[in-house]
Amino acid sequence: MVLAVEKNLEIFQKDTQIKQALLLTIEIGLKLKFSDEGMAIFFEISEINDVKLLEAIVSQIPNLASTDELQKLYSE
């Protein structure tokens, strides 16, 4: 039982680290691409816990023409 709890804690910690790295990448990308407008929606994005969705956002930032397109990615 203790090993299962430790394993779950380890997975949670890794997911948290990955999420933090993805959010940092998103924050930098939004600052560079959209300045203040990008930072305004970063706070919405920072509430997302789905790592796969955050990965999708990171991969799409270079292709986005507007923050509206970005919002469509995580609002669907």
C-alpha positions, 0 to 999 in steps of 0.5 A: 500500500505504501509503495502505491502511494509513493508511486502515485506521489511520484507521478503527481510530482512529475506531472506538476513539473511537466505542467510548470515547464509547459506553462513557462514555455506558453508564457514566453511564447505568448509574451513574444508573439502577442505581448500584453494581449497574450498575457491577458489570456495566460491566466486562463491557460494557467488554470488548465491541468490537462498536460496533453492540452498544454502540449497542444497549446505549446505546439500551436503558438508559432502557427497562431495568428491571434489570441482568439485562435488560441482560445478556441484551442482550449475552449472546445 
